[in-house]
Amino acid sequence: MIILKQDHVKKILQHARSEAPKESCGILVGEWGDVKIVKEVHLCTNVDAYPIARYTIDPKEILKIMDHANEKALEIVGFFHSHPSGGSYPSIIDSERASWSGASYIIISVPSGTISSWIWDERKGKFIEEELKVT
Amino acid sequence: MEVSVKIRREEKSVILDEGSTINDLLKKLGINRETVLIRRNGKLCIEEEVLNDRDSVEIIPAISGG
């Protein structure tokens, strides 16, 4: 399960809408126990060459946020990206490029505003839906 | 020689031959150079760099999808 605040979801949705028709993306920092608790949502730059249908988080921002999280005794618990015209479920490309096993990949659908969380299971080579709770 | 490697949340020690490079380490771990960022002793580095005993290497996978 991953827990976010209402403000976090609002921030993610606003970013997704403002970046459309490009995919938006970002990093979730928080506490990673049996349950992941998101403390911070970091909006990131999509540096992919084809941002309409792909996202790649700027590597420099990943490092900066990782170091920031370490300083605060937190960690990267997941990421989010948007589907400007699709649903809130992983695409084929999402599966091909997934790399952080166990992390939460949150996907937001811009058309419907729905938001879902998926865990990448490296061994099974697929995403498994995760309970997402908004407080 | 022995280097400590951190990949995401996992930390481990890896034994390598003297004079091994970052590239040799990635090959040993089966990691595609194109999909990761690498820091050696806290600094971004390139794959040709030769590692020293007790170096700490952080491998950060790119975050991408569609």
N, CA and C atoms of all chains as a GROMACS GRO file, in nm:
protein
  603
    1MET      N    1   0.083  -0.121   0.000
    1MET     CA    2   0.000   0.000   0.000
    1MET      C    3   0.086   0.125   0.000
    2ILE      N    4   0.043   0.226  -0.066
    2ILE     CA    5   0.110   0.355  -0.064
    2ILE      C    6   0.008   0.461  -0.022
    3ILE      N    7   0.053   0.550   0.066
    3ILE     CA    8  -0.036   0.654   0.118
    3ILE      C    9   0.013   0.790   0.072
    4LEU      N   10  -0.077   0.867   0.014
    4LEU     CA   11  -0.048   1.005  -0.025
    4LEU      C   12  -0.149   1.095   0.043
    5LYS      N   13  -0.115   1.225   0.048
    5LYS     CA   14  -0.210   1.324   0.096
    5LYS      C   15  -0.290   1.378  -0.024
    6GLN      N   16  -0.403   1.432   0.006
    6GLN     CA   17  -0.487   1.495  -0.099
    6GLN      C   18  -0.406   1.601  -0.173
    7ASP      N   19  -0.326   1.678  -0.098
    7ASP     CA   20  -0.246   1.783  -0.163
    7ASP      C   21  -0.146   1.724  -0.262
    8HIS      N   22  -0.093   1.608  -0.227
    8HIS     CA   23   0.002   1.543  -0.319
    8HIS      C   24  -0.068   1.509  -0.451
    9VAL      N   25  -0.189   1.452  -0.441
    9VAL     CA   26  -0.262   1.411  -0.561
    9VAL      C   27  -0.296   1.535  -0.645
   10LYS      N   28  -0.336   1.641  -0.574
   10LYS     CA   29  -0.370   1.766  -0.645
   10LYS      C   30  -0.249   1.818  -0.721
   11LYS      N   31  -0.134   1.813  -0.656
   11LYS     CA   32  -0.009   1.863  -0.717
   11LYS      C   33   0.025   1.782  -0.841
   12ILE      N   34   0.010   1.649  -0.830
   12ILE     CA   35   0.041   1.559  -0.942
   12ILE      C   36  -0.053   1.587  -1.059
   13LEU      N   37  -0.184   1.603  -1.027
   13LEU     CA   38  -0.283   1.624  -1.132
   13LEU      C   39  -0.262   1.758  -1.201
   14GLN      N   40  -0.232   1.862  -1.122
   14GLN     CA   41  -0.209   1.994  -1.181
   14GLN      C   42  -0.090   1.990  -1.276
   15HIS      N   43   0.016   1.920  -1.229
   15HIS     CA   44   0.138   1.910  -1.313
   15HIS      C   45   0.106   1.835  -1.441
   16ALA      N   46   0.029   1.726  -1.428
   16ALA     CA   47  -0.006   1.645  -1.545
   16ALA      C   48  -0.085   1.729  -1.646
   17ARG      N   49  -0.180   1.806  -1.596
   17ARG     CA   50  -0.263   1.888  -1.687
   17ARG      C   51  -0.181   1.998  -1.750
   18SER      N   52  -0.091   2.056  -1.672
   18SER     CA   53  -0.015   2.169  -1.727
   18SER      C   54   0.086   2.121  -1.831
   19GLU      N   55   0.130   1.998  -1.820
   19GLU     CA   56   0.231   1.947  -1.915
   19GLU      C   57   0.166   1.886  -2.039
   20ALA      N   58   0.038   1.847  -2.029
   20ALA     CA   59  -0.029   1.785  -2.144
   20ALA      C   60  -0.019   1.879  -2.264
   21PRO      N   61  -0.001   1.828  -2.388
   21PRO     CA   62  -0.010   1.687  -2.426
   21PRO      C   63   0.116   1.607  -2.401
   22LYS      N   64   0.217   1.666  -2.336
   22LYS     CA   65   0.336   1.586  -2.305
   22LYS      C   66   0.311   1.506  -2.176
   23GLU      N   67   0.387   1.396  -2.162
   23GLU     CA   68   0.378   1.322  -2.037
   23GLU      C   69   0.454   1.399  -1.929
   24SER      N   70   0.397   1.408  -1.812
   24SER     CA   71   0.464   1.471  -1.698
   24SER      C   72   0.524   1.361  -1.612
   25CYS      N   73   0.613   1.398  -1.521
   25CYS     CA   74   0.675   1.294  -1.437
   25CYS      C   75   0.730   1.357  -1.309
   26GLY      N   76   0.757   1.271  -1.213
   26GLY     CA   77   0.813   1.321  -1.088
   26GLY      C   78   0.853   1.209  -0.996
   27ILE      N   79   0.908   1.246  -0.882
   27ILE     CA   80   0.960   1.149  -0.786
   27ILE      C   81   0.891   1.166  -0.651
   28LEU      N   82   0.861   1.053  -0.587
   28LEU     CA   83   0.793   1.051  -0.457
   28LEU      C   84   0.895   1.015  -0.349
   29VAL      N   85   0.905   1.099  -0.250
   29VAL     CA   86   0.999   1.077  -0.139
   29VAL      C   87   0.919   1.053  -0.013
   30GLY      N   88   0.963   0.957   0.067
   30GLY     CA   89   0.890   0.930   0.189
   30GLY      C   90   0.953   0.819   0.269
   31GLU      N   91   0.867   0.747   0.344
   31GLU     CA   92   0.913   0.636   0.429
   31GLU      C   93   0.870   0.505   0.364
   32TRP      N   94   0.964   0.412   0.358
   32TRP     CA   95   0.936   0.286   0.290
   32TRP      C   96   0.939   0.174   0.392
   33GLY      N   97   0.820   0.140   0.443
   33GLY     CA   98   0.807   0.025   0.534
   33GLY      C   99   0.716  -0.076   0.468
   34ASP      N  100   0.640  -0.152   0.552
   34ASP     CA  101   0.541  -0.242   0.491
   34ASP      C  102   0.444  -0.160   0.407
   35VAL      N  103   0.422  -0.036   0.455
   35VAL     CA  104   0.341   0.061   0.382
   35VAL      C  105   0.434   0.176   0.344
   36LYS      N  106   0.418   0.228   0.222
   36LYS     CA  107   0.498   0.345   0.183
   36LYS      C  108   0.417   0.470   0.215
   37ILE      N  109   0.480   0.564   0.282
   37ILE     CA  110   0.412   0.690   0.316
   37ILE      C  111   0.483   0.802   0.243
   38VAL      N  112   0.413   0.865   0.152
   38VAL     CA  113   0.472   0.974   0.074
   38VAL      C  114   0.473   1.101   0.159
   39LYS      N  115   0.590   1.163   0.166
   39LYS     CA  116   0.604   1.287   0.242
   39LYS      C  117   0.620   1.406   0.148
   40GLU      N  118   0.686   1.382   0.033
   40GLU     CA  119   0.712   1.490  -0.061
   40GLU      C  120   0.688   1.443  -0.204
   41VAL      N  121   0.632   1.532  -0.285
   41VAL     CA  122   0.618   1.505  -0.429
   41VAL      C  123   0.708   1.604  -0.502
   42HIS      N  124   0.803   1.553  -0.577
   42HIS     CA  125   0.895   1.640  -0.652
   42HIS      C  126   0.860   1.635  -0.800
   43LEU      N  127   0.822   1.751  -0.854
   43LEU     CA  128   0.792   1.758  -0.997
   43LEU      C  129   0.924   1.758  -1.073
   44CYS      N  130   0.932   1.676  -1.177
   44CYS     CA  131   1.059   1.665  -1.250
   44CYS      C  132   1.041   1.702  -1.397
   45THR      N  133   1.155   1.710  -1.466
   45THR     CA  134   1.156   1.745  -1.607
   45THR      C  135   1.157   1.618  -1.690
   46ASN      N  136   1.069   1.612  -1.790
   46ASN     CA  137   1.067   1.499  -1.882
   46ASN      C  138   1.166   1.527  -1.994
   47VAL      N  139   1.279   1.461  -1.993
   47VAL     CA  140   1.382   1.489  -2.093
   47VAL      C  141   1.380   1.387  -2.208
   48ASP      N  142   1.272   1.310  -2.219
   48ASP     CA  143   1.266   1.210  -2.326
   48ASP      C  144   1.258   1.281  -2.461
   49ALA      N  145   1.311   1.214  -2.562
   49ALA     CA  146   1.312   1.272  -2.698
   49ALA      C  147   1.172   1.271  -2.759
   50TYR      N  148   1.080   1.193  -2.701
   50TYR     CA  149   0.945   1.180  -2.757
   50TYR      C  150   0.844   1.198  -2.643
   51PRO      N  151   0.838   1.320  -2.586
   51PRO     CA  152   0.761   1.341  -2.461
   51PRO      C  153   0.610   1.324  -2.477
   52ILE      N  154   0.561   1.323  -2.598
   52ILE     CA  155   0.416   1.303  -2.618
   52ILE      C  156   0.374   1.166  -2.568
   53ALA      N  157   0.463   1.068  -2.582
   53ALA     CA  158   0.423   0.930  -2.544
   53ALA      C  159   0.528   0.860  -2.460
   54ARG      N  160   0.633   0.930  -2.420
   54ARG     CA  161   0.738   0.869  -2.337
   54ARG      C  162   0.779   0.969  -2.228
   55TYR      N  163   0.836   0.916  -2.120
   55TYR     CA  164   0.896   1.007  -2.022
   55TYR      C  165   1.031   0.951  -1.977
   56THR      N  166   1.121   1.038  -1.950
   56THR     CA  167   1.249   1.004  -1.888
   56THR      C  168   1.280   1.116  -1.791
   57ILE      N  169   1.294   1.081  -1.663
   57ILE     CA  170   1.321   1.184  -1.564
   57ILE      C  171   1.466   1.231  -1.577
   58ASP      N  172   1.486   1.360  -1.575
   58ASP     CA  173   1.620   1.418  -1.586
   58ASP      C  174   1.711   1.356  -1.480
   59PRO      N  175   1.819   1.288  -1.526
   59PRO     CA  176   1.909   1.219  -1.432
   59PRO      C  177   1.965   1.309  -1.323
   60LYS      N  178   1.993   1.434  -1.360
   60LYS     CA  179   2.049   1.526  -1.258
   60LYS      C  180   1.948   1.547  -1.145
   61GLU      N  181   1.820   1.550  -1.182
   61GLU     CA  182   1.718   1.570  -1.080
   61GLU      C  183   1.705   1.446  -0.991
   62ILE      N  184   1.724   1.328  -1.049
   62ILE     CA  185   1.718   1.204  -0.969
   62ILE      C  186   1.825   1.210  -0.860
   63LEU      N  187   1.947   1.245  -0.900
   63LEU     CA  188   2.058   1.249  -0.803
   63LEU      C  189   2.032   1.352  -0.695
   64LYS      N  190   1.984   1.470  -0.737
   64LYS     CA  191   1.960   1.578  -0.641
   64LYS      C  192   1.854   1.535  -0.539
   65ILE      N  193   1.749   1.472  -0.588
   65ILE     CA  194   1.640   1.433  -0.499
   65ILE      C  195   1.683   1.317  -0.409
   66MET      N  196   1.764   1.228  -0.465
   66MET     CA  197   1.817   1.116  -0.382
   66MET      C  198   1.898   1.170  -0.265
   67ASP      N  199   1.987   1.265  -0.294
   67ASP     CA  200   2.071   1.323  -0.188
   67ASP      C  201   1.986   1.400  -0.088
   68HIS      N  202   1.887   1.472  -0.139
   68HIS     CA  203   1.795   1.546  -0.051
   68HIS      C  204   1.724   1.449   0.043
   69ALA      N  205   1.677   1.339  -0.013
   69ALA     CA  206   1.603   1.241   0.069
   69ALA      C  207   1.695   1.182   0.175
   70ASN      N  208   1.818   1.147   0.135
   70ASN     CA  209   1.913   1.090   0.232
   70ASN      C  210   1.937   1.186   0.348
   71GLU      N  211   1.950   1.315   0.315
   71GLU     CA  212   1.974   1.416   0.420
   71GLU      C  213   1.859   1.419   0.520
   72LYS      N  214   1.739   1.388   0.474
   72LYS     CA  215   1.622   1.396   0.562
   72LYS      C  216   1.584   1.258   0.617
   73ALA      N  217   1.677   1.162   0.600
   73ALA     CA  218   1.650   1.024   0.646
   73ALA      C  219   1.522   0.969   0.586
   74LEU      N  220   1.494   1.011   0.465
   74LEU     CA  221   1.383   0.956   0.386
   74LEU      C  222   1.443   0.883   0.267
   75GLU      N  223   1.357   0.832   0.176
   75GLU     CA  224   1.412   0.770   0.056
   75GLU      C  225   1.314   0.783  -0.059
   76ILE      N  226   1.361   0.753  -0.178
   76ILE     CA  227   1.272   0.750  -0.294
   76ILE      C  228   1.184   0.626  -0.281
   77VAL      N  229   1.052   0.647  -0.275
   77VAL     CA  230   0.959   0.534  -0.262
   77VAL      C  231   0.887   0.506  -0.393
   78GLY      N  232   0.896   0.601  -0.485
   78GLY     CA  233   0.829   0.577  -0.612
   78GLY      C  234   0.835   0.696  -0.704
   79PHE      N  235   0.762   0.687  -0.811
   79PHE     CA  236   0.761   0.789  -0.915
   79PHE      C  237   0.618   0.806  -0.964
   80PHE      N  238   0.596   0.913  -1.036
   80PHE     CA  239   0.466   0.924  -1.104
   80PHE      C  240   0.490   0.972  -1.247
   81HIS      N  241   0.399   0.935  -1.334
   81HIS     CA  242   0.399   0.997  -1.466
   81HIS      C  243   0.255   0.998  -1.515
   82SER      N  244   0.230   1.074  -1.619
   82SER     CA  245   0.092   1.088  -1.665
   82SER      C  246   0.076   1.026  -1.803
   83HIS      N  247  -0.048   0.989  -1.830
   83HIS     CA  248  -0.088   0.946  -1.965
   83HIS      C  249  -0.184   1.053  -2.017
   84PRO      N  250  -0.136   1.144  -2.102
   84PRO     CA  251  -0.219   1.256  -2.148
   84PRO      C  252  -0.348   1.212  -2.218
   85SER      N  253  -0.345   1.093  -2.277
   85SER     CA  254  -0.468   1.051  -2.345
   85SER      C  255  -0.506   0.908  -2.310
   86GLY      N  256  -0.433   0.844  -2.221
   86GLY     CA  257  -0.463   0.704  -2.188
   86GLY      C  258  -0.514   0.688  -2.047
   87GLY      N  259  -0.535   0.562  -2.009
   87GLY     CA  260  -0.582   0.530  -1.874
   87GLY      C  261  -0.469   0.523  -1.774
   88SER      N  262  -0.504   0.497  -1.646
   88SER     CA  263  -0.401   0.500  -1.540
   88SER      C  264  -0.344   0.361  -1.514
   89TYR      N  265  -0.307   0.296  -1.624
   89TYR     CA  266  -0.247   0.162  -1.612
   89TYR      C  267  -0.121   0.158  -1.698
   90PRO      N  268  -0.026   0.069  -1.665
   90PRO     CA  269   0.104   0.070  -1.734
   90PRO      C  270   0.093   0.037  -1.882
   91SER      N  271   0.171   0.106  -1.962
   91SER     CA  272   0.177   0.077  -2.105
   91SER      C  273   0.286  -0.029  -2.125
   92ILE      N  274   0.297  -0.073  -2.250
   92ILE     CA  275   0.402  -0.171  -2.284
   92ILE      C  276   0.539  -0.110  -2.257
   93ILE      N  277   0.553   0.018  -2.295
   93ILE     CA  278   0.680   0.087  -2.274
   93ILE      C  279   0.712   0.098  -2.125
   94ASP      N  280   0.609   0.123  -2.043
   94ASP     CA  281   0.631   0.127  -1.898
   94ASP      C  282   0.696  -0.003  -1.851
   95SER      N  283   0.644  -0.114  -1.900
   95SER     CA  284   0.698  -0.244  -1.859
   95SER      C  285   0.839  -0.266  -1.913
   96GLU      N  286   0.861  -0.224  -2.037
   96GLU     CA  287   0.994  -0.245  -2.097
   96GLU      C  288   1.102  -0.167  -2.024
   97ARG      N  289   1.066  -0.047  -1.975
   97ARG     CA  290   1.168   0.040  -1.918
   97ARG      C  291   1.168   0.040  -1.765
   98ALA      N  292   1.081  -0.036  -1.702
   98ALA     CA  293   1.076  -0.034  -1.554
   98ALA      C  294   1.209  -0.084  -1.498
   99SER      N  295   1.255  -0.018  -1.391
   99SER     CA  296   1.389  -0.057  -1.344
   99SER      C  297   1.401  -0.059  -1.192
  100TRP      N  298   1.302  -0.004  -1.121
  100TRP     CA  299   1.316   0.002  -0.974
  100TRP      C  300   1.221  -0.099  -0.912
  101SER      N  301   1.269  -0.220  -0.895
  101SER     CA  302   1.184  -0.325  -0.840
  101SER      C  303   1.137  -0.289  -0.700
  102GLY      N  304   1.007  -0.305  -0.676
  102GLY     CA  305   0.951  -0.277  -0.544
  102GLY      C  306   0.903  -0.134  -0.527
  103ALA      N  307   0.953  -0.044  -0.616
  103ALA     CA  308   0.909   0.096  -0.605
  103ALA      C  309   0.766   0.109  -0.658
  104SER      N  310   0.699   0.216  -0.617
  104SER     CA  311   0.563   0.242  -0.663
  104SER      C  312   0.566   0.331  -0.786
  105TYR      N  313   0.505   0.283  -0.890
  105TYR     CA  314   0.493   0.363  -1.014
  105TYR      C  315   0.348   0.413  -1.018
  106ILE      N  316   0.328   0.539  -0.987
  106ILE     CA  317   0.194   0.596  -0.990
  106ILE      C  318   0.170   0.654  -1.130
  107ILE      N  319   0.053   0.621  -1.183
  107ILE     CA  320   0.016   0.669  -1.316
  107ILE      C  321  -0.114   0.746  -1.304
  108ILE      N  322  -0.116   0.863  -1.365
  108ILE     CA  323  -0.239   0.944  -1.362
  108ILE      C  324  -0.288   0.963  -1.505
  109SER      N  325  -0.418   0.941  -1.521
  109SER     CA  326  -0.481   0.960  -1.651
  109SER      C  327  -0.534   1.103  -1.657
  110VAL      N  328  -0.484   1.180  -1.755
  110VAL     CA  329  -0.528   1.320  -1.764
  110VAL      C  330  -0.677   1.329  -1.803
  111PRO      N  331  -0.723   1.248  -1.903
  111PRO     CA  332  -0.864   1.260  -1.941
  111PRO      C  333  -0.960   1.234  -1.825
  112SER      N  334  -0.933   1.129  -1.746
  112SER     CA  335  -1.030   1.090  -1.642
  112SER      C  336  -0.990   1.138  -1.503
  113GLY      N  337  -0.862   1.177  -1.486
  113GLY     CA  338  -0.815   1.220  -1.354
  113GLY      C  339  -0.796   1.104  -1.258
  114THR      N  340  -0.812   0.980  -1.306
  114THR     CA  341  -0.793   0.867  -1.216
  114THR      C  342  -0.643   0.843  -1.193
  115ILE      N  343  -0.613   0.787  -1.077
  115ILE     CA  344  -0.473   0.768  -1.038
  115ILE      C  345  -0.460   0.629  -0.979
  116SER      N  346  -0.359   0.555  -1.023
  116SER     CA  347  -0.339   0.418  -0.975
  116SER      C  348  -0.191   0.398  -0.943
  117SER      N  349  -0.164   0.300  -0.858
  117SER     CA  350  -0.024   0.270  -0.824
  117SER      C  351   0.008   0.127  -0.859
  118TRP      N  352   0.129   0.110  -0.911
  118TRP     CA  353   0.172  -0.021  -0.959
  118TRP      C  354   0.311  -0.050  -0.907
  119ILE      N  355   0.336  -0.171  -0.866
  119ILE     CA  356   0.470  -0.210  -0.821
  119ILE      C  357   0.535  -0.294  -0.929
  120TRP      N  358   0.660  -0.261  -0.964
  120TRP     CA  359   0.731  -0.341  -1.063
  120TRP      C  360   0.793  -0.463  -0.996
  121ASP      N  361   0.751  -0.579  -1.041
  121ASP     CA  362   0.805  -0.704  -0.987
  121ASP      C  363   0.908  -0.757  -1.087
  122GLU      N  364   1.036  -0.735  -1.052
  122GLU     CA  365   1.144  -0.768  -1.146
  122GLU      C  366   1.145  -0.918  -1.178
  123ARG      N  367   1.122  -1.001  -1.079
  123ARG     CA  368   1.127  -1.145  -1.101
  123ARG      C  369   1.019  -1.189  -1.199
  124LYS      N  370   0.897  -1.138  -1.179
  124LYS     CA  371   0.787  -1.179  -1.268
  124LYS      C  372   0.787  -1.098  -1.397
  125GLY      N  373   0.863  -0.987  -1.397
  125GLY     CA  374   0.870  -0.906  -1.518
  125GLY      C  375   0.738  -0.839  -1.551
  126LYS      N  376   0.665  -0.802  -1.445
  126LYS     CA  377   0.539  -0.732  -1.471
  126LYS      C  378   0.503  -0.639  -1.354
  127PHE      N  379   0.404  -0.551  -1.383
  127PHE     CA  380   0.353  -0.463  -1.280
  127PHE      C  381   0.238  -0.530  -1.207
  128ILE      N  382   0.232  -0.505  -1.077
  128ILE     CA  383   0.122  -0.555  -0.994
  128ILE      C  384   0.056  -0.433  -0.930
  129GLU      N  385  -0.078  -0.426  -0.945
  129GLU     CA  386  -0.145  -0.309  -0.886
  129GLU      C  387  -0.131  -0.308  -0.736
  130GLU      N  388  -0.112  -0.186  -0.683
  130GLU     CA  389  -0.091  -0.167  -0.538
  130GLU      C  390  -0.204  -0.079  -0.487
  131GLU      N  391  -0.248  -0.106  -0.363
  131GLU     CA  392  -0.351  -0.022  -0.303
  131GLU      C  393  -0.296   0.118  -0.282
  132LEU      N  394  -0.373   0.216  -0.326
  132LEU     CA  395  -0.332   0.357  -0.311
  132LEU      C  396  -0.435   0.424  -0.222
  133LYS      N  397  -0.390   0.480  -0.111
  133LYS     CA  398  -0.482   0.543  -0.016
  133LYS      C  399  -0.452   0.692  -0.012
  134VAL      N  400  -0.556   0.774  -0.018
  134VAL     CA  401  -0.539   0.920  -0.013
  134VAL      C  402  -0.600   0.968   0.118
  135THR      N  403  -0.519   1.043   0.196
  135THR     CA  404  -0.570   1.089   0.326
  135THR      C  405  -0.590   1.241   0.327
  136MET      N  406   4.042  -0.727  -0.549
  136MET     CA  407   4.002  -0.613  -0.468
  136MET      C  408   3.852  -0.620  -0.445
  137GLU      N  409   3.806  -0.541  -0.346
  137GLU     CA  410   3.665  -0.546  -0.309
  137GLU      C  411   3.608  -0.404  -0.315
  138VAL      N  412   3.489  -0.392  -0.379
  138VAL     CA  413   3.422  -0.261  -0.381
  138VAL      C  414   3.282  -0.279  -0.323
  139SER      N  415   3.229  -0.173  -0.261
  139SER     CA  416   3.092  -0.182  -0.211
  139SER      C  417   3.000  -0.118  -0.316
  140VAL      N  418   2.892  -0.185  -0.345
  140VAL     CA  419   2.802  -0.141  -0.452
  140VAL      C  420   2.662  -0.122  -0.395
  141LYS      N  421   2.600  -0.006  -0.429
  141LYS     CA  422   2.462   0.018  -0.388
  141LYS      C  423   2.378   0.034  -0.514
  142ILE      N  424   2.273  -0.050  -0.524
  142ILE     CA  425   2.179  -0.041  -0.637
  142ILE      C  426   2.040  -0.027  -0.577
  143ARG      N  427   1.978   0.090  -0.600
  143ARG     CA  428   1.851   0.121  -0.536
  143ARG      C  429   1.866   0.103  -0.386
  144ARG      N  430   1.790   0.010  -0.325
  144ARG     CA  431   1.798  -0.002  -0.179
  144ARG      C  432   1.893  -0.112  -0.136
  145GLU      N  433   1.953  -0.181  -0.232
  145GLU     CA  434   2.034  -0.299  -0.202
  145GLU      C  435   2.182  -0.263  -0.197
  146GLU      N  436   2.253  -0.310  -0.094
  146GLU     CA  437   2.398  -0.285  -0.084
  146GLU      C  438   2.470  -0.418  -0.075
  147LYS      N  439   2.582  -0.428  -0.150
  147LYS     CA  440   2.657  -0.553  -0.144
  147LYS      C  441   2.804  -0.529  -0.176
  148SER      N  442   2.888  -0.628  -0.144
  148SER     CA  443   3.029  -0.619  -0.180
  148SER      C  444   3.052  -0.703  -0.304
  149VAL      N  445   3.141  -0.654  -0.389
  149VAL     CA  446   3.173  -0.727  -0.512
  149VAL      C  447   3.324  -0.740  -0.521
  150ILE      N  448   3.370  -0.861  -0.548
  150ILE     CA  449   3.514  -0.888  -0.564
  150ILE      C  450   3.549  -0.876  -0.712
  151LEU      N  451   3.654  -0.799  -0.740
  151LEU     CA  452   3.698  -0.779  -0.878
  151LEU      C  453   3.849  -0.798  -0.888
  152ASP      N  454   3.896  -0.820  -1.011
  152ASP     CA  455   4.042  -0.827  -1.033
  152ASP      C  456   4.101  -0.688  -1.018
  153GLU      N  457   4.227  -0.680  -0.976
  153GLU     CA  458   4.298  -0.553  -0.970
  153GLU      C  459   4.292  -0.486  -1.108
  154GLY      N  460   4.273  -0.354  -1.108
  154GLY     CA  461   4.273  -0.283  -1.236
  154GLY      C  462   4.140  -0.285  -1.308
  155SER      N  463   4.038  -0.342  -1.243
  155SER     CA  464   3.906  -0.347  -1.307
  155SER      C  465   3.848  -0.207  -1.320
  156THR      N  466   3.766  -0.189  -1.423
  156THR     CA  467   3.701  -0.059  -1.446
  156THR      C  468   3.553  -0.068  -1.406
  157ILE      N  469   3.487   0.048  -1.412
  157ILE     CA  470   3.342   0.052  -1.387
  157ILE      C  471   3.272  -0.041  -1.488
  158ASN      N  472   3.317  -0.038  -1.611
  158ASN     CA  473   3.259  -0.124  -1.714
  158ASN      C  474   3.266  -0.271  -1.675
  159ASP      N  475   3.383  -0.312  -1.620
  159ASP     CA  476   3.399  -0.452  -1.579
  159ASP      C  477   3.298  -0.486  -1.470
  160LEU      N  478   3.279  -0.391  -1.379
  160LEU     CA  479   3.182  -0.412  -1.269
  160LEU      C  480   3.041  -0.428  -1.326
  161LEU      N  481   3.004  -0.342  -1.419
  161LEU     CA  482   2.869  -0.347  -1.477
  161LEU      C  483   2.848  -0.479  -1.550
  162LYS      N  484   2.952  -0.521  -1.621
  162LYS     CA  485   2.939  -0.650  -1.694
  162LYS      C  486   2.917  -0.763  -1.595
  163LYS      N  487   2.995  -0.759  -1.486
  163LYS     CA  488   2.985  -0.866  -1.386
  163LYS      C  489   2.843  -0.869  -1.327
  164LEU      N  490   2.782  -0.752  -1.311
  164LEU     CA  491   2.648  -0.743  -1.253
  164LEU      C  492   2.539  -0.757  -1.357
  165GLY      N  493   2.577  -0.764  -1.484
  165GLY     CA  494   2.478  -0.779  -1.591
  165GLY      C  495   2.394  -0.656  -1.610
  166ILE      N  496   2.454  -0.540  -1.593
  166ILE     CA  497   2.379  -0.414  -1.603
  166ILE      C  498   2.416  -0.341  -1.732
  167ASN      N  499   2.312  -0.293  -1.802
  167ASN     CA  500   2.332  -0.220  -1.927
  167ASN      C  501   2.371  -0.077  -1.896
  168ARG      N  502   2.490  -0.040  -1.943
  168ARG     CA  503   2.545   0.093  -1.912
  168ARG      C  504   2.449   0.205  -1.951
  169GLU      N  505   2.372   0.186  -2.058
  169GLU     CA  506   2.286   0.292  -2.111
  169GLU      C  507   2.172   0.328  -2.016
  170THR      N  508   2.140   0.239  -1.925
  170THR     CA  509   2.017   0.258  -1.846
  170THR      C  510   2.044   0.302  -1.703
  171VAL      N  511   2.169   0.337  -1.673
  171VAL     CA  512   2.200   0.373  -1.534
  171VAL      C  513   2.290   0.495  -1.526
  172LEU      N  514   2.285   0.556  -1.409
  172LEU     CA  515   2.380   0.661  -1.372
  172LEU      C  516   2.474   0.597  -1.270
  173ILE      N  517   2.599   0.642  -1.268
  173ILE     CA  518   2.694   0.580  -1.175
  173ILE      C  519   2.771   0.686  -1.098
  174ARG      N  520   2.776   0.668  -0.968
  174ARG     CA  521   2.860   0.755  -0.886
  174ARG      C  522   2.964   0.669  -0.815
  175ARG      N  523   3.087   0.720  -0.818
  175ARG     CA  524   3.197   0.650  -0.748
  175ARG      C  525   3.246   0.742  -0.638
  176ASN      N  526   3.238   0.691  -0.517
  176ASN     CA  527   3.276   0.773  -0.400
  176ASN      C  528   3.204   0.907  -0.403
  177GLY      N  529   3.075   0.903  -0.443
  177GLY     CA  530   2.991   1.023  -0.438
  177GLY      C  531   2.997   1.111  -0.561
  178LYS      N  532   3.084   1.078  -0.657
  178LYS     CA  533   3.095   1.164  -0.776
  178LYS      C  534   3.054   1.089  -0.901
  179LEU      N  535   2.980   1.158  -0.991
  179LEU     CA  536   2.946   1.097  -1.120
  179LEU      C  537   3.073   1.055  -1.190
  180CYS      N  538   3.068   0.943  -1.259
  180CYS     CA  539   3.191   0.895  -1.324
  180CYS      C  540   3.160   0.829  -1.457
  181ILE      N  541   3.262   0.801  -1.532
  181ILE     CA  542   3.246   0.736  -1.662
  181ILE      C  543   3.294   0.592  -1.652
  182GLU      N  544   3.250   0.511  -1.748
  182GLU     CA  545   3.272   0.368  -1.731
  182GLU      C  546   3.416   0.322  -1.749
  183GLU      N  547   3.501   0.412  -1.807
  183GLU     CA  548   3.641   0.368  -1.824
  183GLU      C  549   3.723   0.382  -1.696
  184GLU      N  550   3.667   0.449  -1.596
  184GLU     CA  551   3.747   0.474  -1.475
  184GLU      C  552   3.789   0.344  -1.408
  185VAL      N  553   3.914   0.341  -1.364
  185VAL     CA  554   3.966   0.221  -1.296
  185VAL      C  555   3.932   0.230  -1.148
  186LEU      N  556   3.878   0.120  -1.095
  186LEU     CA  557   3.836   0.118  -0.956
  186LEU      C  558   3.953   0.084  -0.863
  187ASN      N  559   3.942   0.131  -0.739
  187ASN     CA  560   4.040   0.098  -0.636
  187ASN      C  561   3.973   0.014  -0.528
  188ASP      N  562   4.056  -0.057  -0.454
  188ASP     CA  563   4.005  -0.138  -0.343
  188ASP      C  564   3.929  -0.045  -0.248
  189ARG      N  565   3.811  -0.098  -0.200
  189ARG     CA  566   3.729  -0.025  -0.102
  189ARG      C  567   3.656   0.094  -0.162
  190ASP      N  568   3.656   0.113  -0.290
  190ASP     CA  569   3.574   0.218  -0.349
  190ASP      C  570   3.426   0.188  -0.319
  191SER      N  571   3.344   0.297  -0.318
  191SER     CA  572   3.199   0.271  -0.306
  191SER      C  573   3.135   0.322  -0.435
  192VAL      N  574   3.056   0.235  -0.495
  192VAL     CA  575   2.994   0.266  -0.624
  192VAL      C  576   2.843   0.262  -0.606
  193GLU      N  577   2.776   0.369  -0.654
  193GLU     CA  578   2.631   0.378  -0.647
  193GLU      C  579   2.577   0.370  -0.789
  194ILE      N  580   2.487   0.275  -0.814
  194ILE     CA  581   2.430   0.256  -0.947
  194ILE      C  582   2.283   0.296  -0.940
  195ILE      N  583   2.247   0.398  -1.015
  195ILE     CA  584   2.112   0.454  -1.009
  195ILE      C  585   2.042   0.430  -1.142
  196PRO      N  586   1.942   0.341  -1.144
  196PRO     CA  587   1.873   0.315  -1.270
  196PRO      C  588   1.799   0.439  -1.321
  197ALA      N  589   1.797   0.455  -1.451
  197ALA     CA  590   1.718   0.564  -1.509
  197ALA      C  591   1.571   0.538  -1.478
  198ILE      N  592   1.492   0.644  -1.479
  198ILE     CA  593   1.348   0.630  -1.455
  198ILE      C  594   1.279   0.677  -1.581
  199SER      N  595   1.214   0.580  -1.647
  199SER     CA  596   1.161   0.609  -1.780
  199SER      C  597   1.042   0.519  -1.809
  200GLY      N  598   0.963   0.559  -1.906
  200GLY     CA  599   0.847   0.476  -1.945
  200GLY      C  600   0.770   0.548  -2.054
  201GLY      N  601   0.644   0.513  -2.064
  201GLY     CA  602   0.568   0.576  -2.172
  201GLY      C  603   0.418   0.583  -2.146
   0.00000   0.00000   0.00000
